[in-house]
Amino acid sequence: MTIRYEPWGLFGRLQRQLEQAYGDTDAASISWIPRVDVREENERFVVTADLPGVEGKDIEITADEGVLTIRGQRGSEKKAAGEGYERVERASGSFLRRFTLPESADAEAIKATHVNGVLELSIPKRPQAQPRRIEVQAA
């Protein structure tokens, strides 16, 4: 007998229904939502996502029109059927997270690292444009 505990199951179903209703077919097949931390530093923004059990080759990161998208897939473990008790809490399947990038973010220079199930995105800030002083000439 398998008992599956899904604390975010209801939320996930509601999210999928809303996305299907509004035409977001990419997000309609989401199985789980990874935890993400976002912080701002002096020279960059940092996004850190917990992706245990996800290999780097299964992660896709895009930045398009001011939106950062992290999507991927975590497979489920293959287990032989047997007798006994089993409790499954770890979700598998596809995931998707989207973030609006601030105007100061340099989307062309984003770097990603993936170590021990933690994805870190470093998003550098563009140098701020300084106002240009215009001299008034006598006519």
N, CA, C and O atoms as a GROMACS GRO file, in nm:
protein
  556
    1MET      N    1   0.084  -0.118   0.000
    1MET     CA    2   0.000   0.000   0.000
    1MET      C    3   0.089   0.125   0.000
    1MET      O    4   0.182   0.134   0.080
    2THR      N    5   0.062   0.220  -0.088
    2THR     CA    6   0.138   0.344  -0.097
    2THR      C    7   0.050   0.460  -0.051
    2THR      O    8  -0.063   0.477  -0.098
    3ILE      N    9   0.103   0.538   0.041
    3ILE     CA   10   0.034   0.658   0.084
    3ILE      C   11   0.117   0.776   0.037
    3ILE      O   12   0.234   0.787   0.072
    4ARG      N   13   0.057   0.861  -0.041
    4ARG     CA   14   0.129   0.976  -0.096
    4ARG      C   15   0.085   1.102  -0.023
    4ARG      O   16  -0.033   1.134  -0.018
    5TYR      N   17   0.181   1.171   0.033
    5TYR     CA   18   0.154   1.296   0.104
    5TYR      C   19   0.196   1.412   0.017
    5TYR      O   20   0.314   1.426  -0.015
    6GLU      N   21   0.102   1.496  -0.023
    6GLU     CA   22   0.130   1.610  -0.109
    6GLU      C   23   0.073   1.737  -0.046
    6GLU      O   24  -0.042   1.773  -0.074
    7PRO      N   25   0.151   1.806   0.038
    7PRO     CA   26   0.098   1.925   0.104
    7PRO      C   27   0.064   2.037   0.007
    7PRO      O   28  -0.022   2.120   0.037
    8TRP      N   29   0.129   2.042  -0.108
    8TRP     CA   30   0.103   2.148  -0.204
    8TRP      C   31   0.014   2.100  -0.318
    8TRP      O   32  -0.003   2.170  -0.417
    9GLY      N   33  -0.042   1.981  -0.304
    9GLY     CA   34  -0.124   1.924  -0.410
    9GLY      C   35  -0.243   2.010  -0.448
    9GLY      O   36  -0.267   2.032  -0.567
   10LEU      N   37  -0.318   2.058  -0.351
   10LEU     CA   38  -0.434   2.141  -0.379
   10LEU      C   39  -0.392   2.271  -0.447
   10LEU      O   40  -0.454   2.314  -0.544
   11PHE      N   41  -0.287   2.333  -0.395
   11PHE     CA   42  -0.236   2.457  -0.454
   11PHE      C   43  -0.191   2.432  -0.598
   11PHE      O   44  -0.221   2.512  -0.687
   12GLY      N   45  -0.122   2.324  -0.619
   12GLY     CA   46  -0.074   2.291  -0.753
   12GLY      C   47  -0.188   2.270  -0.851
   12GLY      O   48  -0.183   2.316  -0.965
   13ARG      N   49  -0.292   2.199  -0.807
   13ARG     CA   50  -0.408   2.178  -0.895
   13ARG      C   51  -0.475   2.310  -0.928
   13ARG      O   52  -0.513   2.333  -1.043
   14LEU      N   53  -0.492   2.397  -0.828
   14LEU     CA   54  -0.553   2.528  -0.851
   14LEU      C   55  -0.469   2.609  -0.948
   14LEU      O   56  -0.523   2.672  -1.039
   15GLN      N   57  -0.337   2.609  -0.928
   15GLN     CA   58  -0.248   2.684  -1.017
   15GLN      C   59  -0.258   2.632  -1.160
   15GLN      O   60  -0.266   2.711  -1.254
   16ARG      N   61  -0.259   2.501  -1.178
   16ARG     CA   62  -0.270   2.443  -1.312
   16ARG      C   63  -0.403   2.480  -1.378
   16ARG      O   64  -0.406   2.510  -1.497
   17GLN      N   65  -0.512   2.480  -1.301
   17GLN     CA   66  -0.642   2.516  -1.356
   17GLN      C   67  -0.644   2.662  -1.401
   17GLN      O   68  -0.697   2.694  -1.508
   18LEU      N   69  -0.586   2.750  -1.320
   18LEU     CA   70  -0.581   2.892  -1.358
   18LEU      C   71  -0.495   2.913  -1.481
   18LEU      O   72  -0.531   2.990  -1.570
   19GLU      N   73  -0.380   2.845  -1.486
   19GLU     CA   74  -0.292   2.861  -1.601
   19GLU      C   75  -0.354   2.805  -1.728
   19GLU      O   76  -0.336   2.861  -1.836
   20GLN      N   77  -0.428   2.694  -1.716
   20GLN     CA   78  -0.496   2.640  -1.833
   20GLN      C   79  -0.605   2.735  -1.879
   20GLN      O   80  -0.625   2.754  -1.999
   21ALA      N   81  -0.676   2.795  -1.784
   21ALA     CA   82  -0.784   2.887  -1.819
   21ALA      C   83  -0.731   3.011  -1.889
   21ALA      O   84  -0.797   3.066  -1.977
   22TYR      N   85  -0.610   3.055  -1.851
   22TYR     CA   86  -0.553   3.175  -1.911
   22TYR      C   87  -0.452   3.144  -2.021
   22TYR      O   88  -0.384   3.235  -2.069
   23GLY      N   89  -0.441   3.019  -2.060
   23GLY     CA   90  -0.362   2.984  -2.177
   23GLY      C   91  -0.214   2.962  -2.155
   23GLY      O   92  -0.140   2.957  -2.253
   24ASP      N   93  -0.166   2.948  -2.032
   24ASP     CA   94  -0.023   2.925  -2.008
   24ASP      C   95   0.000   2.775  -2.011
   24ASP      O   96   0.004   2.709  -1.907
   25THR      N   97   0.017   2.720  -2.131
   25THR     CA   98   0.031   2.576  -2.145
   25THR      C   99   0.163   2.524  -2.093
   25THR      O  100   0.172   2.408  -2.053
   26ASP      N  101   0.269   2.609  -2.093
   26ASP     CA  102   0.398   2.564  -2.038
   26ASP      C  103   0.384   2.529  -1.892
   26ASP      O  104   0.438   2.429  -1.846
   27ALA      N  105   0.312   2.611  -1.818
   27ALA     CA  106   0.301   2.593  -1.674
   27ALA      C  107   0.192   2.494  -1.636
   27ALA      O  108   0.181   2.457  -1.519
   28ALA      N  109   0.111   2.452  -1.732
   28ALA     CA  110  -0.001   2.365  -1.700
   28ALA      C  111   0.043   2.226  -1.654
   28ALA      O  112  -0.034   2.156  -1.589
   29SER      N  113   0.166   2.187  -1.686
   29SER     CA  114   0.211   2.053  -1.651
   29SER      C  115   0.307   2.053  -1.531
   29SER      O  116   0.382   1.957  -1.513
   30ILE      N  117   0.307   2.158  -1.451
   30ILE     CA  118   0.398   2.167  -1.337
   30ILE      C  119   0.360   2.064  -1.232
   30ILE      O  120   0.243   2.049  -1.198
   31SER      N  121   0.461   1.993  -1.181
   31SER     CA  122   0.437   1.893  -1.078
   31SER      C  123   0.479   1.941  -0.940
   31SER      O  124   0.421   1.899  -0.840
   32TRP      N  125   0.578   2.028  -0.933
   32TRP     CA  126   0.625   2.077  -0.804
   32TRP      C  127   0.689   2.214  -0.822
   32TRP      O  128   0.723   2.254  -0.933
   33ILE      N  129   0.705   2.285  -0.711
   33ILE     CA  130   0.759   2.420  -0.713
   33ILE      C  131   0.881   2.426  -0.624
   33ILE      O  132   0.869   2.411  -0.502
   34PRO      N  133   1.000   2.447  -0.682
   34PRO     CA  134   1.121   2.451  -0.597
   34PRO      C  135   1.125   2.578  -0.512
   34PRO      O  136   1.072   2.682  -0.551
   35ARG      N  137   1.187   2.569  -0.396
   35ARG     CA  138   1.208   2.683  -0.306
   35ARG      C  139   1.318   2.771  -0.364
   35ARG      O  140   1.419   2.720  -0.412
   36VAL      N  141   1.297   2.902  -0.359
   36VAL     CA  142   1.391   2.997  -0.419
   36VAL      C  143   1.414   3.113  -0.324
   36VAL      O  144   1.320   3.165  -0.263
   37ASP      N  145   1.541   3.154  -0.311
   37ASP     CA  146   1.578   3.276  -0.238
   37ASP      C  147   1.627   3.376  -0.340
   37ASP      O  148   1.698   3.341  -0.434
   38VAL      N  149   1.590   3.504  -0.321
   38VAL     CA  150   1.636   3.611  -0.408
   38VAL      C  151   1.693   3.720  -0.319
   38VAL      O  152   1.630   3.761  -0.222
   39ARG      N  153   1.814   3.768  -0.353
   39ARG     CA  154   1.873   3.877  -0.275
   39ARG      C  155   1.944   3.974  -0.368
   39ARG      O  156   1.987   3.938  -0.478
   40GLU      N  157   1.955   4.096  -0.321
   40GLU     CA  158   2.024   4.199  -0.397
   40GLU      C  159   2.152   4.234  -0.325
   40GLU      O  160   2.153   4.257  -0.204
   41GLU      N  161   2.261   4.238  -0.400
   41GLU     CA  162   2.390   4.281  -0.349
   41GLU      C  163   2.428   4.410  -0.422
   41GLU      O  164   2.356   4.453  -0.512
   42ASN      N  165   2.539   4.471  -0.384
   42ASN     CA  166   2.579   4.597  -0.446
   42ASN      C  167   2.594   4.588  -0.597
   42ASN      O  168   2.549   4.677  -0.670
   43GLU      N  169   2.657   4.481  -0.645
   43GLU     CA  170   2.689   4.470  -0.788
   43GLU      C  171   2.601   4.371  -0.865
   43GLU      O  172   2.612   4.362  -0.987
   44ARG      N  173   2.514   4.296  -0.793
   44ARG     CA  174   2.439   4.192  -0.862
   44ARG      C  175   2.314   4.152  -0.783
   44ARG      O  176   2.298   4.187  -0.666
   45PHE      N  177   2.228   4.076  -0.851
   45PHE     CA  178   2.116   4.007  -0.788
   45PHE      C  179   2.153   3.860  -0.787
   45PHE      O  180   2.220   3.812  -0.879
   46VAL      N  181   2.110   3.788  -0.684
   46VAL     CA  182   2.141   3.645  -0.673
   46VAL      C  183   2.011   3.569  -0.651
   46VAL      O  184   1.933   3.601  -0.561
   47VAL      N  185   1.988   3.467  -0.734
   47VAL     CA  186   1.873   3.378  -0.720
   47VAL      C  187   1.929   3.241  -0.688
   47VAL      O  188   2.010   3.186  -0.763
   48THR      N  189   1.886   3.184  -0.575
   48THR     CA  190   1.931   3.052  -0.533
   48THR      C  191   1.809   2.960  -0.525
   48THR      O  192   1.713   2.991  -0.454
   49ALA      N  193   1.813   2.849  -0.596
   49ALA     CA  194   1.700   2.756  -0.599
   49ALA      C  195   1.744   2.618  -0.550
   49ALA      O  196   1.848   2.567  -0.591
   50ASP      N  197   1.664   2.558  -0.463
   50ASP     CA  198   1.690   2.422  -0.417
   50ASP      C  199   1.631   2.324  -0.517
   50ASP      O  200   1.510   2.317  -0.536
   51LEU      N  201   1.720   2.249  -0.582
   51LEU     CA  202   1.679   2.152  -0.684
   51LEU      C  203   1.741   2.016  -0.656
   51LEU      O  204   1.812   1.962  -0.740
   52PRO      N  205   1.714   1.957  -0.538
   52PRO     CA  206   1.774   1.827  -0.508
   52PRO      C  207   1.725   1.720  -0.604
   52PRO      O  208   1.607   1.713  -0.637
   53GLY      N  209   1.817   1.639  -0.647
   53GLY     CA  210   1.782   1.530  -0.738
   53GLY      C  211   1.767   1.572  -0.883
   53GLY      O  212   1.730   1.490  -0.967
   54VAL      N  213   1.795   1.697  -0.914
   54VAL     CA  214   1.785   1.745  -1.052
   54VAL      C  215   1.926   1.763  -1.106
   54VAL      O  216   2.009   1.829  -1.044
   55GLU      N  217   1.952   1.705  -1.220
   55GLU     CA  218   2.083   1.720  -1.283
   55GLU      C  219   2.086   1.849  -1.364
   55GLU      O  220   1.984   1.896  -1.413
   56GLY      N  221   2.206   1.905  -1.379
   56GLY     CA  222   2.221   2.029  -1.453
   56GLY      C  223   2.168   2.022  -1.594
   56GLY      O  224   2.114   2.120  -1.645
   57LYS      N  225   2.180   1.907  -1.658
   57LYS     CA  226   2.133   1.891  -1.796
   57LYS      C  227   1.980   1.897  -1.804
   57LYS      O  228   1.925   1.916  -1.913
   58ASP      N  229   1.911   1.881  -1.691
   58ASP     CA  230   1.765   1.883  -1.688
   58ASP      C  231   1.709   2.019  -1.648
   58ASP      O  232   1.589   2.031  -1.622
   59ILE      N  233   1.794   2.122  -1.643
   59ILE     CA  234   1.752   2.257  -1.605
   59ILE      C  235   1.766   2.347  -1.727
   59ILE      O  236   1.868   2.346  -1.795
   60GLU      N  237   1.662   2.425  -1.753
   60GLU     CA  238   1.665   2.522  -1.862
   60GLU      C  239   1.639   2.660  -1.803
   60GLU      O  240   1.541   2.680  -1.731
   61ILE      N  241   1.727   2.755  -1.834
   61ILE     CA  242   1.714   2.891  -1.783
   61ILE      C  243   1.709   2.986  -1.902
   61ILE      O  244   1.795   2.981  -1.990
   62THR      N  245   1.607   3.073  -1.905
   62THR     CA  246   1.596   3.171  -2.012
   62THR      C  247   1.567   3.308  -1.952
   62THR      O  248   1.507   3.320  -1.845
   63ALA      N  249   1.611   3.411  -2.022
   63ALA     CA  250   1.579   3.549  -1.988
   63ALA      C  251   1.526   3.613  -2.116
   63ALA      O  252   1.601   3.629  -2.212
   64ASP      N  253   1.398   3.650  -2.116
   64ASP     CA  254   1.337   3.703  -2.236
   64ASP      C  255   1.238   3.813  -2.198
   64ASP      O  256   1.148   3.791  -2.117
   65GLU      N  257   1.256   3.929  -2.257
   65GLU     CA  258   1.166   4.043  -2.236
   65GLU      C  259   1.146   4.074  -2.088
   65GLU      O  260   1.035   4.101  -2.043
   66GLY      N  261   1.256   4.072  -2.013
   66GLY     CA  262   1.251   4.109  -1.873
   66GLY      C  263   1.199   4.002  -1.778
   66GLY      O  264   1.173   4.031  -1.662
   67VAL      N  265   1.184   3.879  -1.827
   67VAL     CA  266   1.135   3.770  -1.743
   67VAL      C  267   1.240   3.659  -1.739
   67VAL      O  268   1.284   3.609  -1.843
   68LEU      N  269   1.280   3.621  -1.618
   68LEU     CA  270   1.373   3.510  -1.596
   68LEU      C  271   1.290   3.385  -1.570
   68LEU      O  272   1.204   3.385  -1.483
   69THR      N  273   1.316   3.279  -1.647
   69THR     CA  274   1.242   3.154  -1.632
   69THR      C  275   1.338   3.041  -1.599
   69THR      O  276   1.440   3.021  -1.667
   70ILE      N  277   1.305   2.967  -1.494
   70ILE     CA  278   1.380   2.846  -1.457
   70ILE      C  279   1.282   2.730  -1.469
   70ILE      O  280   1.178   2.728  -1.402
   71ARG      N  281   1.315   2.634  -1.553
   71ARG     CA  282   1.227   2.518  -1.568
   71ARG      C  283   1.312   2.392  -1.576
   71ARG      O  284   1.431   2.398  -1.608
   72GLY      N  285   1.251   2.281  -1.548
   72GLY     CA  286   1.325   2.157  -1.555
   72GLY      C  287   1.240   2.038  -1.518
   72GLY      O  288   1.117   2.044  -1.512
   73GLN      N  289   1.310   1.929  -1.492
   73GLN     CA  290   1.245   1.801  -1.469
   73GLN      C  291   1.323   1.723  -1.364
   73GLN      O  292   1.446   1.715  -1.371
   74ARG      N  293   1.253   1.665  -1.268
   74ARG     CA  294   1.316   1.572  -1.174
   74ARG      C  295   1.244   1.439  -1.189
   74ARG      O  296   1.122   1.430  -1.173
   75GLY      N  297   1.323   1.335  -1.220
   75GLY     CA  298   1.265   1.203  -1.238
   75GLY      C  299   1.235   1.135  -1.106
   75GLY      O  300   1.290   1.172  -1.002
   76SER      N  301   1.150   1.038  -1.112
   76SER     CA  302   1.118   0.961  -0.991
   76SER      C  303   1.208   0.838  -0.986
   76SER      O  304   1.255   0.789  -1.089
   77GLU      N  305   1.231   0.791  -0.866
   77GLU     CA  306   1.315   0.673  -0.849
   77GLU      C  307   1.238   0.549  -0.890
   77GLU      O  308   1.119   0.536  -0.863
   78LYS      N  309   1.308   0.459  -0.955
   78LYS     CA  310   1.248   0.331  -0.992
   78LYS      C  311   1.262   0.236  -0.874
   78LYS      O  312   1.373   0.214  -0.824
   79LYS      N  313   1.150   0.180  -0.829
   79LYS     CA  314   1.154   0.088  -0.716
   79LYS      C  315   1.082  -0.041  -0.756
   79LYS      O  316   0.984  -0.041  -0.829
   80ALA      N  317   1.135  -0.147  -0.706
   80ALA     CA  318   1.069  -0.276  -0.731
   80ALA      C  319   0.947  -0.287  -0.641
   80ALA      O  320   0.950  -0.249  -0.524
   81ALA      N  321   0.840  -0.338  -0.696
   81ALA     CA  322   0.718  -0.355  -0.617
   81ALA      C  323   0.741  -0.464  -0.514
   81ALA      O  324   0.795  -0.571  -0.544
   82GLY      N  325   0.699  -0.436  -0.396
   82GLY     CA  326   0.716  -0.533  -0.289
   82GLY      C  327   0.610  -0.512  -0.184
   82GLY      O  328   0.527  -0.422  -0.192
   83GLU      N  329   0.615  -0.597  -0.085
   83GLU     CA  330   0.518  -0.583   0.021
   83GLU      C  331   0.572  -0.486   0.125
   83GLU      O  332   0.692  -0.466   0.138
   84GLY      N  333   0.480  -0.428   0.199
   84GLY     CA  334   0.524  -0.339   0.306
   84GLY      C  335   0.469  -0.199   0.290
   84GLY      O  336   0.387  -0.170   0.202
   85TYR      N  337   0.516  -0.116   0.376
   85TYR     CA  338   0.468   0.022   0.385
   85TYR      C  339   0.561   0.116   0.311
   85TYR      O  340   0.683   0.100   0.316
   86GLU      N  341   0.505   0.212   0.243
   86GLU     CA  342   0.584   0.312   0.174
   86GLU      C  343   0.515   0.447   0.185
   86GLU      O  344   0.395   0.458   0.163
   87ARG      N  345   0.590   0.550   0.218
   87ARG     CA  346   0.538   0.686   0.224
   87ARG      C  347   0.622   0.771   0.129
   87ARG      O  348   0.744   0.772   0.139
   88VAL      N  349   0.556   0.842   0.037
   88VAL     CA  350   0.626   0.922  -0.063
   88VAL      C  351   0.591   1.068  -0.041
   88VAL      O  352   0.474   1.107  -0.053
   89GLU      N  353   0.692   1.150  -0.010
   89GLU     CA  354   0.671   1.294   0.009
   89GLU      C  355   0.746   1.376  -0.094
   89GLU      O  356   0.710   1.491  -0.118
   90ARG      N  357   0.849   1.321  -0.155
   90ARG     CA  358   0.928   1.396  -0.252
   90ARG      C  359   0.858   1.396  -0.387
   90ARG      O  360   0.825   1.291  -0.442
   91ALA      N  361   0.836   1.515  -0.439
   91ALA     CA  362   0.768   1.529  -0.567
   91ALA      C  363   0.866   1.504  -0.682
   91ALA      O  364   0.986   1.529  -0.670
   92SER      N  365   0.813   1.456  -0.790
   92SER     CA  366   0.892   1.440  -0.911
   92SER      C  367   0.811   1.498  -1.026
   92SER      O  368   0.692   1.526  -1.012
   93GLY      N  369   0.877   1.515  -1.138
   93GLY     CA  370   0.809   1.572  -1.254
   93GLY      C  371   0.866   1.708  -1.288
   93GLY      O  372   0.978   1.742  -1.248
   94SER      N  373   0.790   1.786  -1.363
   94SER     CA  374   0.840   1.914  -1.412
   94SER      C  375   0.818   2.026  -1.310
   94SER      O  376   0.730   2.019  -1.225
   95PHE      N  377   0.902   2.129  -1.322
   95PHE     CA  378   0.888   2.248  -1.238
   95PHE      C  379   0.911   2.371  -1.323
   95PHE      O  380   0.971   2.364  -1.430
   96LEU      N  381   0.861   2.485  -1.274
   96LEU     CA  382   0.874   2.611  -1.346
   96LEU      C  383   0.864   2.725  -1.246
   96LEU      O  384   0.773   2.729  -1.164
   97ARG      N  385   0.959   2.819  -1.253
   97ARG     CA  386   0.954   2.943  -1.173
   97ARG      C  387   0.986   3.058  -1.266
   97ARG      O  388   1.075   3.047  -1.351
   98ARG      N  389   0.912   3.168  -1.251
   98ARG     CA  390   0.936   3.288  -1.332
   98ARG      C  391   0.951   3.408  -1.242
   98ARG      O  392   0.882   3.420  -1.140
   99PHE      N  393   1.042   3.498  -1.281
   99PHE     CA  394   1.068   3.620  -1.205
   99PHE      C  395   1.081   3.736  -1.302
   99PHE      O  396   1.138   3.722  -1.410
  100THR      N  397   1.028   3.851  -1.263
  100THR     CA  398   1.046   3.971  -1.341
  100THR      C  399   1.180   4.031  -1.304
  100THR      O  400   1.208   4.055  -1.187
  101LEU      N  401   1.263   4.056  -1.405
  101LEU     CA  402   1.394   4.115  -1.380
  101LEU      C  403   1.382   4.266  -1.363
  101LEU      O  404   1.307   4.331  -1.436
  102PRO      N  405   1.456   4.322  -1.268
  102PRO     CA  406   1.455   4.468  -1.255
  102PRO      C  407   1.522   4.532  -1.376
  102PRO      O  408   1.601   4.468  -1.445
  103GLU      N  409   1.490   4.657  -1.402
  103GLU     CA  410   1.546   4.726  -1.518
  103GLU      C  411   1.698   4.735  -1.511
  103GLU      O  412   1.765   4.741  -1.615
  104SER      N  413   1.753   4.736  -1.390
  104SER     CA  414   1.898   4.748  -1.375
  104SER      C  415   1.972   4.617  -1.399
  104SER      O  416   2.096   4.616  -1.400
  105ALA      N  417   1.900   4.506  -1.418
  105ALA     CA  418   1.965   4.376  -1.440
  105ALA      C  419   2.020   4.365  -1.581
  105ALA      O  420   1.957   4.409  -1.678
  106ASP      N  421   2.139   4.308  -1.593
  106ASP     CA  422   2.202   4.283  -1.722
  106ASP      C  423   2.174   4.138  -1.762
  106ASP      O  424   2.251   4.048  -1.728
  107ALA      N  425   2.064   4.117  -1.833
  107ALA     CA  426   2.021   3.982  -1.868
  107ALA      C  427   2.119   3.910  -1.959
  107ALA      O  428   2.121   3.787  -1.963
  108GLU      N  429   2.202   3.984  -2.032
  108GLU     CA  430   2.299   3.923  -2.124
  108GLU      C  431   2.418   3.862  -2.050
  108GLU      O  432   2.492   3.784  -2.109
  109ALA      N  433   2.436   3.896  -1.923
  109ALA     CA  434   2.555   3.851  -1.850
  109ALA      C  435   2.521   3.757  -1.734
  109ALA      O  436   2.602   3.740  -1.643
  110ILE      N  437   2.402   3.698  -1.734
  110ILE     CA  438   2.363   3.607  -1.626
  110ILE      C  439   2.450   3.482  -1.629
  110ILE      O  440   2.476   3.426  -1.736
  111LYS      N  441   2.495   3.440  -1.512
  111LYS     CA  442   2.576   3.318  -1.499
  111LYS      C  443   2.504   3.223  -1.404
  111LYS      O  444   2.445   3.266  -1.306
  112ALA      N  445   2.511   3.093  -1.434
  112ALA     CA  446   2.445   2.992  -1.352
  112ALA      C  447   2.545   2.885  -1.309
  112ALA      O  448   2.628   2.841  -1.388
  113THR      N  449   2.536   2.845  -1.182
  113THR     CA  450   2.615   2.732  -1.132
  113THR      C  451   2.519   2.637  -1.062
  113THR      O  452   2.418   2.678  -1.006
  114HIS      N  453   2.553   2.508  -1.066
  114HIS     CA  454   2.469   2.405  -1.005
  114HIS      C  455   2.560   2.311  -0.928
  114HIS      O  456   2.634   2.233  -0.988
  115VAL      N  457   2.554   2.318  -0.794
  115VAL     CA  458   2.641   2.237  -0.710
  115VAL      C  459   2.558   2.173  -0.600
  115VAL      O  460   2.484   2.242  -0.529
  116ASN      N  461   2.568   2.042  -0.585
  116ASN     CA  462   2.501   1.967  -0.478
  116ASN      C  463   2.352   1.998  -0.470
  116ASN      O  464   2.298   2.014  -0.360
  117GLY      N  465   2.285   2.006  -0.583
  117GLY     CA  466   2.141   2.027  -0.585
  117GLY      C  467   2.097   2.171  -0.560
  117GLY      O  468   1.978   2.196  -0.538
  118VAL      N  469   2.190   2.265  -0.563
  118VAL     CA  470   2.157   2.406  -0.545
  118VAL      C  471   2.198   2.482  -0.670
  118VAL      O  472   2.314   2.482  -0.710
  119LEU      N  473   2.100   2.547  -0.732
  119LEU     CA  474   2.124   2.629  -0.850
  119LEU      C  475   2.141   2.773  -0.805
  119LEU      O  476   2.058   2.825  -0.730
  120GLU      N  477   2.248   2.839  -0.850
  120GLU     CA  478   2.269   2.979  -0.817
  120GLU      C  479   2.284   3.058  -0.946
  120GLU      O  480   2.369   3.027  -1.029
  121LEU      N  481   2.201   3.161  -0.960
  121LEU     CA  482   2.210   3.250  -1.074
  121LEU      C  483   2.265   3.383  -1.026
  121LEU      O  484   2.214   3.441  -0.930
  122SER      N  485   2.367   3.431  -1.092
  122SER     CA  486   2.426   3.561  -1.063
  122SER      C  487   2.386   3.655  -1.176
  122SER      O  488   2.421   3.632  -1.292
  123ILE      N  489   2.312   3.760  -1.141
  123ILE     CA  490   2.261   3.854  -1.240
  123ILE      C  491   2.326   3.989  -1.214
  123ILE      O  492   2.284   4.061  -1.123
  124PRO      N  493   2.427   4.024  -1.293
  124PRO     CA  494   2.496   4.151  -1.268
  124PRO      C  495   2.404   4.271  -1.293
  124PRO      O  496   2.310   4.264  -1.372
  125LYS      N  497   2.436   4.381  -1.225
  125LYS     CA  498   2.363   4.506  -1.248
  125LYS      C  499   2.437   4.585  -1.356
  125LYS      O  500   2.560   4.583  -1.363
  126ARG      N  501   2.360   4.654  -1.437
  126ARG     CA  502   2.419   4.745  -1.534
  126ARG      C  503   2.466   4.871  -1.463
  126ARG      O  504   2.404   4.912  -1.365
  127PRO      N  505   2.572   4.931  -1.510
  127PRO     CA  506   2.613   5.059  -1.448
  127PRO      C  507   2.502   5.162  -1.468
  127PRO      O  508   2.442   5.171  -1.575
  128GLN      N  509   2.476   5.238  -1.364
  128GLN     CA  510   2.372   5.339  -1.372
  128GLN      C  511   2.420   5.456  -1.457
  128GLN      O  512   2.533   5.502  -1.442
  129ALA      N  513   2.335   5.501  -1.544
  129ALA     CA  514   2.369   5.616  -1.629
  129ALA      C  515   2.369   5.742  -1.543
  129ALA      O  516   2.275   5.769  -1.468
  130GLN      N  517   2.475   5.816  -1.556
  130GLN     CA  518   2.486   5.942  -1.482
  130GLN      C  519   2.424   6.053  -1.566
  130GLN      O  520   2.442   6.056  -1.688
  131PRO      N  521   2.352   6.144  -1.501
  131PRO     CA  522   2.294   6.254  -1.578
  131PRO      C  523   2.404   6.338  -1.642
  131PRO      O  524   2.507   6.365  -1.580
  132ARG      N  525   2.382   6.378  -1.763
  132ARG     CA  526   2.479   6.458  -1.836
  132ARG      C  527   2.447   6.606  -1.818
  132ARG      O  528   2.335   6.651  -1.842
  133ARG      N  529   2.544   6.679  -1.776
  133ARG     CA  530   2.526   6.823  -1.757
  133ARG      C  531   2.547   6.893  -1.891
  133ARG      O  532   2.646   6.871  -1.959
  134ILE      N  533   2.453   6.976  -1.926
  134ILE     CA  534   2.458   7.048  -2.054
  134ILE      C  535   2.484   7.195  -2.026
  134ILE      O  536   2.412   7.260  -1.950
  135GLU      N  537   2.586   7.245  -2.089
  135GLU     CA  538   2.624   7.385  -2.069
  135GLU      C  539   2.537   7.475  -2.155
  135GLU      O  540   2.508   7.444  -2.270
  136VAL      N  541   2.496   7.585  -2.098
  136VAL     CA  542   2.414   7.682  -2.171
  136VAL      C  543   2.508   7.780  -2.242
  136VAL      O  544   2.593   7.842  -2.178
  137GLN      N  545   2.492   7.794  -2.370
  137GLN     CA  546   2.574   7.884  -2.451
  137GLN      C  547   2.501   8.018  -2.469
  137GLN      O  548   2.378   8.021  -2.481
  138ALA      N  549   2.574   8.123  -2.471
  138ALA     CA  550   2.516   8.254  -2.497
  138ALA      C  551   2.484   8.264  -2.646
  138ALA      O  552   2.561   8.216  -2.730
  139ALA      N  553   2.372   8.325  -2.678
  139ALA     CA  554   2.331   8.336  -2.820
  139ALA      C  555   2.397   8.452  -2.890
  139ALA      O  556   2.372   8.474  -3.008
   0.00000   0.00000   0.00000
